[in-house]
């Protein structure tokens, strides 16, 4: 980053995420977390599940209840439980 700011309008939830990320010190753990979040966001934006819809096109609906989306949801639920134990 070159220090040039970009004006963005963020929702309160988005602002909390950005602020939380900025509070994590630079470390191997932070780099892994950022990489995982990027992959997770890309998946959630367009899951591209292998299961096809009635018209034969691949499912790209993150609200769909396919096996791939269900598996990711299960992993996220597991992580949340482990972190709050």
mmCIF file of the C-alpha atoms, coordinates in Angstrom:
data_MODEL
# 
_entry.id   MODEL 
# 
loop_
_atom_site.group_PDB 
_atom_site.id 
_atom_site.type_symbol 
_atom_site.label_atom_id 
_atom_site.label_alt_id 
_atom_site.label_comp_id 
_atom_site.label_asym_id 
_atom_site.label_entity_id 
_atom_site.label_seq_id 
_atom_site.pdbx_PDB_ins_code 
_atom_site.Cartn_x 
_atom_site.Cartn_y 
_atom_site.Cartn_z 
_atom_site.occupancy 
_atom_site.B_iso_or_equiv 
_atom_site.pdbx_formal_charge 
_atom_site.auth_seq_id 
_atom_site.auth_comp_id 
_atom_site.auth_asym_id 
_atom_site.auth_atom_id 
_atom_site.pdbx_PDB_model_num 
ATOM 1  C CA . UNK A 1 1  ? 0.000   0.000   0.000   1.00 0.00 ? 1  UNK A CA 1 
ATOM 2  C CA . UNK A 1 2  ? 1.376   3.402   -0.904  1.00 0.00 ? 2  UNK A CA 1 
ATOM 3  C CA . UNK A 1 3  ? -0.426  5.466   1.738   1.00 0.00 ? 3  UNK A CA 1 
ATOM 4  C CA . UNK A 1 4  ? -2.984  6.877   -0.670  1.00 0.00 ? 4  UNK A CA 1 
ATOM 5  C CA . UNK A 1 5  ? -6.388  6.689   0.954   1.00 0.00 ? 5  UNK A CA 1 
ATOM 6  C CA . UNK A 1 6  ? -9.524  5.490   -0.741  1.00 0.00 ? 6  UNK A CA 1 
ATOM 7  C CA . UNK A 1 7  ? -12.874 6.789   0.422   1.00 0.00 ? 7  UNK A CA 1 
ATOM 8  C CA . UNK A 1 8  ? -15.300 3.956   1.068   1.00 0.00 ? 8  UNK A CA 1 
ATOM 9  C CA . UNK A 1 9  ? -18.714 3.943   2.617   1.00 0.00 ? 9  UNK A CA 1 
ATOM 10 C CA . UNK A 1 10 ? -18.792 1.038   5.059   1.00 0.00 ? 10 UNK A CA 1 
ATOM 11 C CA . UNK A 1 11 ? -21.669 -0.441  6.959   1.00 0.00 ? 11 UNK A CA 1 
ATOM 12 C CA . UNK A 1 12 ? -21.145 -0.698  10.730  1.00 0.00 ? 12 UNK A CA 1 
ATOM 13 C CA . UNK A 1 13 ? -20.462 -4.430  10.318  1.00 0.00 ? 13 UNK A CA 1 
ATOM 14 C CA . UNK A 1 14 ? -17.867 -3.811  7.580   1.00 0.00 ? 14 UNK A CA 1 
ATOM 15 C CA . UNK A 1 15 ? -16.197 -1.126  9.696   1.00 0.00 ? 15 UNK A CA 1 
ATOM 16 C CA . UNK A 1 16 ? -15.929 -3.563  12.624  1.00 0.00 ? 16 UNK A CA 1 
ATOM 17 C CA . UNK A 1 17 ? -14.280 -6.153  10.371  1.00 0.00 ? 17 UNK A CA 1 
ATOM 18 C CA . UNK A 1 18 ? -11.745 -3.657  9.020   1.00 0.00 ? 18 UNK A CA 1 
ATOM 19 C CA . UNK A 1 19 ? -10.953 -2.340  12.488  1.00 0.00 ? 19 UNK A CA 1 
ATOM 20 C CA . UNK A 1 20 ? -10.558 -5.880  13.871  1.00 0.00 ? 20 UNK A CA 1 
ATOM 21 C CA . UNK A 1 21 ? -8.191  -6.795  11.031  1.00 0.00 ? 21 UNK A CA 1 
ATOM 22 C CA . UNK A 1 22 ? -6.099  -3.693  11.634  1.00 0.00 ? 22 UNK A CA 1 
ATOM 23 C CA . UNK A 1 23 ? -5.711  -4.629  15.312  1.00 0.00 ? 23 UNK A CA 1 
ATOM 24 C CA . UNK A 1 24 ? -4.079  -7.975  14.496  1.00 0.00 ? 24 UNK A CA 1 
ATOM 25 C CA . UNK A 1 25 ? -0.288  -7.513  14.540  1.00 0.00 ? 25 UNK A CA 1 
ATOM 26 C CA . UNK A 1 26 ? 1.741   -8.575  11.524  1.00 0.00 ? 26 UNK A CA 1 
ATOM 27 C CA . UNK A 1 27 ? 2.692   -12.217 11.972  1.00 0.00 ? 27 UNK A CA 1 
ATOM 28 C CA . UNK A 1 28 ? 2.491   -15.594 10.231  1.00 0.00 ? 28 UNK A CA 1 
ATOM 29 C CA . UNK A 1 29 ? -0.885  -16.132 11.941  1.00 0.00 ? 29 UNK A CA 1 
ATOM 30 C CA . UNK A 1 30 ? -2.230  -12.861 10.524  1.00 0.00 ? 30 UNK A CA 1 
ATOM 31 C CA . UNK A 1 31 ? -1.038  -13.740 7.030   1.00 0.00 ? 31 UNK A CA 1 
ATOM 32 C CA . UNK A 1 32 ? -2.745  -17.157 7.231   1.00 0.00 ? 32 UNK A CA 1 
ATOM 33 C CA . UNK A 1 33 ? -5.920  -15.570 8.564   1.00 0.00 ? 33 UNK A CA 1 
ATOM 34 C CA . UNK A 1 34 ? -6.009  -12.976 5.774   1.00 0.00 ? 34 UNK A CA 1 
ATOM 35 C CA . UNK A 1 35 ? -5.410  -15.656 3.120   1.00 0.00 ? 35 UNK A CA 1 
ATOM 36 C CA . UNK A 1 36 ? -8.197  -17.808 4.568   1.00 0.00 ? 36 UNK A CA 1 
ATOM 37 C CA . UNK A 1 37 ? -10.599 -14.861 4.742   1.00 0.00 ? 37 UNK A CA 1 
ATOM 38 C CA . UNK A 1 38 ? -9.886  -13.951 1.113   1.00 0.00 ? 38 UNK A CA 1 
ATOM 39 C CA . UNK A 1 39 ? -10.639 -17.518 0.023   1.00 0.00 ? 39 UNK A CA 1 
ATOM 40 C CA . UNK A 1 40 ? -13.747 -17.666 2.188   1.00 0.00 ? 40 UNK A CA 1 
ATOM 41 C CA . UNK A 1 41 ? -15.066 -14.363 0.826   1.00 0.00 ? 41 UNK A CA 1 
ATOM 42 C CA . UNK A 1 42 ? -14.414 -15.491 -2.759  1.00 0.00 ? 42 UNK A CA 1 
ATOM 43 C CA . UNK A 1 43 ? -16.273 -18.749 -2.101  1.00 0.00 ? 43 UNK A CA 1 
ATOM 44 C CA . UNK A 1 44 ? -19.215 -16.986 -0.436  1.00 0.00 ? 44 UNK A CA 1 
ATOM 45 C CA . UNK A 1 45 ? -19.457 -14.464 -3.261  1.00 0.00 ? 45 UNK A CA 1 
ATOM 46 C CA . UNK A 1 46 ? -19.653 -17.130 -5.971  1.00 0.00 ? 46 UNK A CA 1 
ATOM 47 C CA . UNK A 1 47 ? -19.536 -20.666 -4.600  1.00 0.00 ? 47 UNK A CA 1 
ATOM 48 C CA . UNK A 1 48 ? -19.651 -22.234 -8.059  1.00 0.00 ? 48 UNK A CA 1 
ATOM 49 C CA . UNK A 1 49 ? -20.898 -25.502 -6.641  1.00 0.00 ? 49 UNK A CA 1 
ATOM 50 C CA . UNK A 1 50 ? -20.610 -28.554 -8.813  1.00 0.00 ? 50 UNK A CA 1 
ATOM 51 C CA . UNK A 1 51 ? -24.265 -29.363 -8.299  1.00 0.00 ? 51 UNK A CA 1 
ATOM 52 C CA . UNK A 1 52 ? -26.439 -28.255 -11.164 1.00 0.00 ? 52 UNK A CA 1 
ATOM 53 C CA . UNK A 1 53 ? -29.741 -26.515 -11.154 1.00 0.00 ? 53 UNK A CA 1 
ATOM 54 C CA . UNK A 1 54 ? -32.811 -27.664 -13.052 1.00 0.00 ? 54 UNK A CA 1 
ATOM 55 C CA . UNK A 1 55 ? -31.591 -25.902 -16.205 1.00 0.00 ? 55 UNK A CA 1 
ATOM 56 C CA . UNK A 1 56 ? -28.228 -27.693 -16.052 1.00 0.00 ? 56 UNK A CA 1 
ATOM 57 C CA . UNK A 1 57 ? -26.205 -24.602 -15.051 1.00 0.00 ? 57 UNK A CA 1 
ATOM 58 C CA . UNK A 1 58 ? -23.893 -24.852 -12.026 1.00 0.00 ? 58 UNK A CA 1 
ATOM 59 C CA . UNK A 1 59 ? -25.303 -23.378 -8.819  1.00 0.00 ? 59 UNK A CA 1 
ATOM 60 C CA . UNK A 1 60 ? -23.798 -20.001 -7.917  1.00 0.00 ? 60 UNK A CA 1 
ATOM 61 C CA . UNK A 1 61 ? -26.288 -19.087 -5.189  1.00 0.00 ? 61 UNK A CA 1 
ATOM 62 C CA . UNK A 1 62 ? -24.683 -18.772 -1.736  1.00 0.00 ? 62 UNK A CA 1 
ATOM 63 C CA . UNK A 1 63 ? -28.153 -19.205 -0.198  1.00 0.00 ? 63 UNK A CA 1 
ATOM 64 C CA . UNK A 1 64 ? -28.577 -22.642 -1.787  1.00 0.00 ? 64 UNK A CA 1 
ATOM 65 C CA . UNK A 1 65 ? -28.351 -25.655 0.501   1.00 0.00 ? 65 UNK A CA 1 
ATOM 66 C CA . UNK A 1 66 ? -25.945 -27.785 -1.502  1.00 0.00 ? 66 UNK A CA 1 
ATOM 67 C CA . UNK A 1 67 ? -23.363 -30.126 0.001   1.00 0.00 ? 67 UNK A CA 1 
ATOM 68 C CA . UNK A 1 68 ? -20.425 -27.781 -0.624  1.00 0.00 ? 68 UNK A CA 1 
ATOM 69 C CA . UNK A 1 69 ? -22.102 -24.765 1.040   1.00 0.00 ? 69 UNK A CA 1 
ATOM 70 C CA . UNK A 1 70 ? -23.311 -26.980 3.892   1.00 0.00 ? 70 UNK A CA 1 
ATOM 71 C CA . UNK A 1 71 ? -19.762 -28.297 4.435   1.00 0.00 ? 71 UNK A CA 1 
ATOM 72 C CA . UNK A 1 72 ? -18.287 -24.788 4.620   1.00 0.00 ? 72 UNK A CA 1 
ATOM 73 C CA . UNK A 1 73 ? -21.064 -23.716 6.992   1.00 0.00 ? 73 UNK A CA 1 
ATOM 74 C CA . UNK A 1 74 ? -20.306 -26.737 9.181   1.00 0.00 ? 74 UNK A CA 1 
ATOM 75 C CA . UNK A 1 75 ? -16.593 -25.861 9.289   1.00 0.00 ? 75 UNK A CA 1 
ATOM 76 C CA . UNK A 1 76 ? -17.386 -22.247 10.232  1.00 0.00 ? 76 UNK A CA 1 
ATOM 77 C CA . UNK A 1 77 ? -19.764 -23.390 12.974  1.00 0.00 ? 77 UNK A CA 1 
ATOM 78 C CA . UNK A 1 78 ? -17.074 -25.752 14.300  1.00 0.00 ? 78 UNK A CA 1 
ATOM 79 C CA . UNK A 1 79 ? -14.457 -22.965 14.340  1.00 0.00 ? 79 UNK A CA 1 
ATOM 80 C CA . UNK A 1 80 ? -16.841 -20.637 16.146  1.00 0.00 ? 80 UNK A CA 1 
ATOM 81 C CA . UNK A 1 81 ? -17.566 -23.273 18.811  1.00 0.00 ? 81 UNK A CA 1 
ATOM 82 C CA . UNK A 1 82 ? -13.843 -23.997 19.289  1.00 0.00 ? 82 UNK A CA 1 
ATOM 83 C CA . UNK A 1 83 ? -12.992 -20.301 19.640  1.00 0.00 ? 83 UNK A CA 1 
ATOM 84 C CA . UNK A 1 84 ? -15.737 -19.631 22.170  1.00 0.00 ? 84 UNK A CA 1 
ATOM 85 C CA . UNK A 1 85 ? -15.112 -22.701 24.383  1.00 0.00 ? 85 UNK A CA 1 
# 
